[in-house]
């Protein structure tokens, strides 16, 4: 075997470690760039992407505990608490301790938070336009990502 063949074999051996061949890296870059595209859409409301997903979760289910909200968003309470304080200061939400169990803090939408839902209706459409993504391709991609999320969450639950 000549030296060039051995070098080619080694090169092919390490191809799996190339960034372009990593699913996690592609998802990381896409996530980061999509969140960056949300910035201009959310800035007028003084919201970050994480604040926005908190609002969406509360529009689905209002008056839930921090623990329930964290589980829904895959965020721990240490990450959620400063975000919730900011949303409360902006009058989108209120935080109230449970009278039955003071360890539980319930998060509720305020009138401003509920009213913002109507304004937010245009945000997903504007994002899709910014991405130049065909609706059919987007739906297919979302379906595949949901399958992957379910697989990952199920495998985590088994551990």
KEVO-412666 format. One line per field, with one value per residue: x, z, y of N, C-alpha, C in turn; residue number from 1. Coordinates in nm, 2 decimals, m for minus. Each point is the difference from the previous one (the first is absolute). Layout:
REM residues N
n_u = c(X;...) .
n_w = c(Z;...) .
n_v = c(Y;...) .
ca_u = c(X;...) .
ca_w = c(Z;...) .
ca_v = c(Y;...) .
c_u = c(X;...) .
c_w = c(Z;...) .
c_v = c(Y;...) .
i = c(NUM;...) .
This chain:
REM residues 159
n_u = c(0.09;m0.03;0.08;m0.02;0.00;0.11;0.05;m0.04;0.04;0.10;0.01;m0.03;0.10;0.05;m0.05;m0.03;0.12;m0.02;0.00;0.02;0.06;m0.01;m0.09;0.06;0.11;m0.05;m0.05;0.12;0.06;m0.09;0.01;0.13;0.00;m0.08;0.06;0.11;m0.06;m0.03;0.12;0.01;m0.06;0.09;0.10;m0.09;0.00;0.13;m0.01;0.06;0.08;0.08;m0.01;0.03;0.09;0.04;m0.01;0.06;0.09;0.00;0.01;0.08;0.07;m0.10;0.06;0.13;0.05;0.10;m0.02;m0.13;0.02;0.09;m0.09;m0.09;0.08;0.02;m0.05;0.11;m0.04;0.13;m0.03;m0.11;0.05;0.13;m0.03;m0.06;0.10;0.07;m0.06;0.02;0.13;m0.01;m0.06;0.08;0.06;m0.06;0.07;m0.06;0.03;0.01;m0.13;m0.02;0.09;0.06;0.03;m0.13;0.06;m0.12;0.01;m0.04;m0.07;0.05;m0.08;0.11;0.03;m0.12;0.00;0.12;m0.08;m0.09;0.08;0.02;m0.12;0.06;0.05;m0.07;m0.10;0.03;0.01;m0.11;m0.05;0.05;m0.05;m0.09;m0.08;m0.01;m0.13;0.00;0.12;m0.05;m0.12;0.06;0.07;m0.11;m0.06;0.11;0.00;m0.13;0.02;0.09;m0.07;m0.10;0.08;0.05;m0.13;m0.05;0.11;m0.02;m0.13;0.06;0.08) .
n_w = c(0.00;m0.09;0.03;m0.13;m0.02;0.08;m0.06;m0.12;0.04;0.04;m0.12;m0.07;0.07;m0.02;m0.11;0.08;0.03;m0.12;0.02;m0.13;0.06;0.08;0.03;0.11;m0.08;m0.09;0.09;0.05;m0.12;m0.04;0.12;0.00;m0.13;0.03;0.12;m0.07;m0.09;0.11;0.02;m0.13;0.00;0.10;m0.06;m0.09;0.04;m0.02;m0.09;0.07;m0.07;0.10;0.01;m0.13;0.01;0.10;m0.08;m0.10;0.09;0.04;m0.13;m0.01;0.11;0.04;0.09;m0.03;0.06;0.07;0.09;m0.01;0.01;0.10;0.04;m0.03;0.06;0.08;0.10;0.07;0.12;0.01;m0.11;0.04;0.12;m0.05;m0.09;0.10;0.08;m0.11;m0.03;0.13;m0.01;m0.11;0.10;m0.05;0.11;0.09;0.11;0.04;0.13;0.00;0.03;m0.08;m0.09;0.09;m0.01;m0.03;m0.11;m0.01;m0.13;m0.01;m0.11;m0.02;0.01;0.03;0.08;0.04;0.01;0.05;0.04;0.00;0.07;0.07;m0.03;m0.03;0.12;0.01;m0.05;0.08;0.10;m0.03;m0.01;0.12;0.02;m0.08;0.10;m0.09;0.00;m0.11;m0.04;0.04;m0.05;m0.11;0.00;0.02;m0.09;m0.08;0.02;m0.01;m0.11;m0.03;0.03;m0.06;m0.10;0.00;0.01;m0.09;m0.07;0.02;m0.03;m0.09;m0.01) .
n_v = c(m0.12;0.10;0.10;0.03;m0.13;m0.01;0.11;m0.05;m0.11;0.06;0.07;m0.11;m0.06;0.12;m0.04;m0.10;0.04;0.01;0.13;0.00;m0.09;0.11;m0.09;m0.02;0.01;m0.07;m0.08;0.00;m0.01;m0.09;m0.06;0.01;m0.04;m0.10;m0.02;0.02;m0.07;m0.07;0.03;0.03;m0.12;m0.04;0.07;0.02;m0.13;0.03;m0.10;m0.09;m0.09;m0.01;0.14;0.00;m0.10;0.07;0.11;m0.06;m0.04;0.13;0.03;m0.11;0.04;0.08;0.08;m0.01;m0.10;0.06;m0.10;0.02;0.13;m0.03;m0.09;0.08;0.09;m0.10;0.08;0.02;0.00;m0.03;m0.06;m0.06;0.00;0.03;m0.10;m0.07;0.03;m0.01;m0.11;m0.02;0.04;m0.08;m0.05;m0.10;m0.03;m0.08;0.01;m0.11;0.01;m0.13;0.01;m0.10;0.04;0.07;m0.13;m0.01;0.05;0.07;m0.03;0.12;0.00;0.12;0.10;0.07;m0.10;0.00;0.14;m0.02;m0.10;0.09;0.08;m0.10;0.01;0.12;m0.03;m0.11;0.07;0.10;m0.09;m0.07;0.12;0.03;m0.12;0.06;m0.05;m0.09;0.03;m0.07;0.06;0.12;m0.04;m0.04;0.11;0.07;m0.08;0.01;0.13;0.00;m0.08;0.08;0.10;m0.06;m0.04;0.12;0.05;m0.09;0.01;0.13;m0.02;m0.08;0.11) .
ca_u = c(m0.09;0.09;m0.03;m0.13;m0.12;m0.01;m0.05;m0.14;m0.07;m0.01;m0.09;m0.13;m0.03;m0.04;m0.11;m0.11;0.03;m0.02;m0.11;m0.10;m0.06;m0.05;m0.14;m0.01;0.05;m0.10;m0.11;0.05;0.01;m0.14;m0.07;0.06;m0.04;m0.14;m0.02;0.05;m0.11;m0.11;0.04;m0.07;m0.14;m0.03;0.05;m0.11;m0.07;0.10;0.00;0.10;m0.07;m0.05;m0.12;m0.11;m0.05;m0.08;m0.13;m0.07;m0.04;m0.11;m0.13;m0.05;m0.04;0.02;0.00;0.07;0.11;0.13;0.05;m0.07;0.04;0.13;m0.01;m0.06;0.10;0.13;0.09;0.00;m0.05;0.11;m0.01;m0.13;m0.03;0.03;m0.08;m0.13;0.01;0.00;m0.13;m0.09;0.03;m0.06;m0.14;m0.06;m0.05;0.01;0.05;m0.07;0.03;m0.12;m0.04;0.00;0.14;0.07;0.12;m0.05;m0.03;m0.08;0.02;m0.13;0.00;m0.07;m0.07;0.10;0.05;m0.11;m0.03;0.11;m0.01;m0.05;0.11;0.10;m0.05;0.07;0.14;0.04;m0.01;0.12;0.12;0.00;0.04;0.15;0.08;m0.02;m0.02;m0.12;m0.09;m0.01;0.13;0.00;m0.08;0.07;0.12;m0.05;m0.04;0.12;0.06;m0.09;0.03;0.13;m0.02;m0.07;0.10;0.10;m0.06;m0.03;0.12;0.04;m0.09;0.04;0.13) .
ca_w = c(0.00;0.00;0.10;m0.03;0.03;0.14;0.04;m0.04;0.09;0.13;m0.02;0.00;0.14;0.08;m0.06;0.09;0.10;m0.07;0.05;m0.09;0.01;0.13;0.02;0.11;m0.04;m0.09;0.08;0.08;m0.08;m0.04;0.12;0.03;m0.10;0.01;0.11;m0.04;m0.09;0.09;0.08;m0.05;0.02;0.14;0.06;0.03;0.12;0.11;0.03;m0.05;m0.05;0.12;0.05;m0.10;0.02;0.13;m0.03;m0.08;0.09;0.09;m0.08;0.00;0.13;0.10;0.14;0.03;0.09;m0.07;m0.03;m0.12;m0.11;m0.03;m0.06;m0.13;m0.08;0.02;0.06;0.15;0.07;0.00;m0.13;m0.01;0.10;m0.05;m0.11;0.05;0.06;m0.10;m0.05;0.10;0.00;m0.12;0.02;m0.08;0.09;0.14;0.07;0.12;0.08;0.03;0.14;0.05;0.01;m0.03;m0.09;m0.13;m0.05;m0.12;m0.10;m0.07;m0.09;0.03;m0.11;m0.11;m0.05;m0.08;m0.12;m0.09;m0.09;m0.13;m0.07;m0.03;m0.11;m0.12;0.01;m0.07;m0.15;m0.04;0.00;m0.12;m0.12;0.01;m0.03;m0.14;0.01;m0.05;0.11;0.00;0.05;0.14;0.07;0.00;0.09;0.14;0.03;0.02;0.13;0.10;0.02;0.06;0.13;0.07;0.02;0.09;0.13;0.05;0.04;0.13;0.11;0.03;0.08) .
ca_v = c(0.12;0.12;0.10;0.07;m0.08;0.00;0.14;0.00;m0.09;0.08;0.11;m0.06;m0.04;0.11;0.08;0.00;0.11;0.13;0.07;m0.01;m0.14;m0.01;0.04;0.10;0.13;0.06;0.05;0.11;0.12;0.04;0.06;0.13;0.10;0.03;0.08;0.13;0.06;0.04;0.12;0.12;m0.01;0.01;0.12;0.11;m0.04;m0.02;m0.14;m0.09;m0.12;m0.09;0.06;m0.03;m0.14;0.00;0.05;m0.10;m0.11;0.05;0.01;m0.13;m0.04;0.10;m0.04;m0.13;0.02;0.01;m0.13;m0.05;0.08;m0.04;m0.13;0.02;0.07;m0.06;0.09;m0.02;0.11;0.10;0.08;0.06;0.10;0.13;0.04;0.02;0.13;0.10;0.00;0.06;0.15;0.06;m0.02;m0.10;m0.11;0.02;m0.12;0.00;m0.12;m0.08;0.01;m0.14;m0.04;0.12;m0.04;0.02;0.13;m0.01;0.11;0.03;0.11;0.12;0.05;0.03;m0.13;m0.06;0.08;m0.02;m0.12;0.05;0.06;m0.11;m0.09;0.02;m0.03;m0.13;0.02;0.09;m0.08;m0.09;0.09;0.03;m0.12;m0.04;m0.15;m0.05;m0.05;m0.14;m0.05;0.04;m0.09;m0.13;0.02;0.01;m0.14;m0.08;0.05;m0.05;m0.14;0.00;0.05;m0.11;m0.11;0.04;0.01;m0.14;m0.06;0.06;m0.05;m0.13;0.00) .
c_u = c(0.09;m0.05;m0.13;m0.12;m0.03;m0.06;m0.15;m0.08;m0.02;m0.09;m0.15;m0.05;m0.05;m0.11;m0.12;0.01;m0.01;m0.12;m0.12;m0.08;m0.07;m0.15;m0.01;0.05;m0.10;m0.12;0.03;0.00;m0.13;m0.07;0.05;m0.04;m0.15;m0.03;0.04;m0.10;m0.12;0.03;m0.07;m0.15;m0.05;0.04;m0.11;m0.08;0.09;0.01;0.12;m0.08;m0.05;m0.12;m0.12;m0.05;m0.07;m0.14;m0.09;m0.05;m0.12;m0.12;m0.06;m0.07;0.04;m0.01;0.06;0.12;0.13;0.05;m0.07;0.05;0.14;0.01;m0.05;0.11;0.14;0.10;m0.01;m0.04;0.10;0.00;m0.13;m0.02;0.03;m0.09;m0.14;0.00;m0.01;m0.14;m0.10;0.02;m0.06;m0.15;m0.07;m0.05;0.00;0.04;m0.07;0.03;m0.14;m0.03;0.01;0.15;0.09;0.13;m0.04;m0.03;m0.07;0.03;m0.13;0.02;m0.08;m0.09;0.09;0.05;m0.10;m0.02;0.12;m0.01;m0.06;0.11;0.10;m0.04;0.08;0.15;0.04;0.00;0.12;0.13;0.01;0.04;0.15;0.08;m0.01;m0.03;m0.14;m0.08;0.00;0.13;0.01;m0.08;0.07;0.12;m0.05;m0.05;0.12;0.06;m0.08;0.03;0.14;m0.01;m0.07;0.10;0.10;m0.06;m0.03;0.12;0.06;m0.08;0.04;0.12;m0.02) .
c_w = c(0.00;0.10;m0.03;0.03;0.15;0.05;m0.04;0.10;0.14;m0.01;0.00;0.14;0.09;m0.06;0.09;0.10;m0.07;0.05;m0.10;0.01;0.14;0.00;0.11;m0.04;m0.10;0.08;0.09;m0.08;m0.05;0.11;0.03;m0.10;m0.01;0.11;m0.03;m0.09;0.08;0.07;m0.06;0.01;0.14;0.07;0.02;0.13;0.12;0.05;m0.06;m0.06;0.12;0.06;m0.08;0.02;0.13;m0.02;m0.07;0.09;0.09;m0.08;m0.01;0.13;0.10;0.14;0.03;0.09;m0.08;m0.04;m0.13;m0.12;m0.05;m0.07;m0.14;m0.10;0.00;0.06;0.15;0.07;0.01;m0.12;m0.01;0.09;m0.04;m0.12;0.04;0.07;m0.10;m0.07;0.09;0.01;m0.12;0.00;m0.10;0.09;0.14;0.07;0.14;0.07;0.03;0.15;0.07;0.03;m0.05;m0.09;m0.15;m0.04;m0.13;m0.09;m0.07;m0.10;0.06;m0.12;m0.12;m0.06;m0.09;m0.13;m0.10;m0.09;m0.14;m0.09;m0.05;m0.12;m0.13;0.01;m0.07;m0.15;m0.05;0.01;m0.12;m0.13;0.01;m0.03;m0.14;m0.01;m0.06;0.11;0.01;0.05;0.15;0.09;0.01;0.10;0.15;0.05;0.04;0.14;0.12;0.03;0.07;0.15;0.09;0.03;0.11;0.15;0.05;0.04;0.13;0.12;0.04;0.09;0.14) .
c_v = c(0.12;0.10;0.08;m0.07;m0.01;0.13;0.01;m0.08;0.08;0.11;m0.04;m0.04;0.11;0.09;0.01;0.12;0.14;0.07;m0.01;m0.14;m0.02;0.06;0.11;0.13;0.07;0.05;0.12;0.13;0.05;0.06;0.14;0.11;0.03;0.09;0.14;0.07;0.04;0.14;0.12;0.00;0.02;0.13;0.10;m0.03;m0.01;m0.14;m0.07;m0.12;m0.08;0.06;m0.03;m0.14;m0.01;0.05;m0.10;m0.12;0.04;0.02;m0.13;m0.05;0.11;m0.05;m0.13;0.03;0.02;m0.14;m0.06;0.08;m0.04;m0.14;0.02;0.06;m0.06;0.10;m0.02;0.13;0.11;0.08;0.07;0.12;0.14;0.05;0.03;0.14;0.11;0.01;0.06;0.15;0.07;m0.02;m0.10;m0.11;0.05;m0.14;0.00;m0.14;m0.07;0.02;m0.14;m0.05;0.11;m0.02;0.02;0.14;m0.02;0.12;0.02;0.12;0.12;0.04;0.03;m0.12;m0.07;0.07;m0.01;m0.11;0.04;0.07;m0.10;m0.09;0.02;m0.04;m0.13;0.02;0.09;m0.08;m0.09;0.08;0.03;m0.12;m0.05;m0.15;m0.03;m0.06;m0.15;m0.06;0.03;m0.10;m0.14;0.00;0.00;m0.14;m0.08;0.04;m0.05;m0.15;m0.01;0.04;m0.12;m0.11;0.04;0.01;m0.13;m0.07;0.05;m0.05;m0.14;m0.01;0.01) .
i = c(1;2;3;4;5;6;7;8;9;10;11;12;13;14;15;16;17;18;19;20;21;22;23;24;25;26;27;28;29;30;31;32;33;34;35;36;37;38;39;40;41;42;43;44;45;46;47;48;49;50;51;52;53;54;55;56;57;58;59;60;61;62;63;64;65;66;67;68;69;70;71;72;73;74;75;76;77;78;79;80;81;82;83;84;85;86;87;88;89;90;91;92;93;94;95;96;97;98;99;100;101;102;103;104;105;106;107;108;109;110;111;112;113;114;115;116;117;118;119;120;121;122;123;124;125;126;127;128;129;130;131;132;133;134;135;136;137;138;139;140;141;142;143;144;145;146;147;148;149;150;151;152;153;154;155;156;157;158;159) .
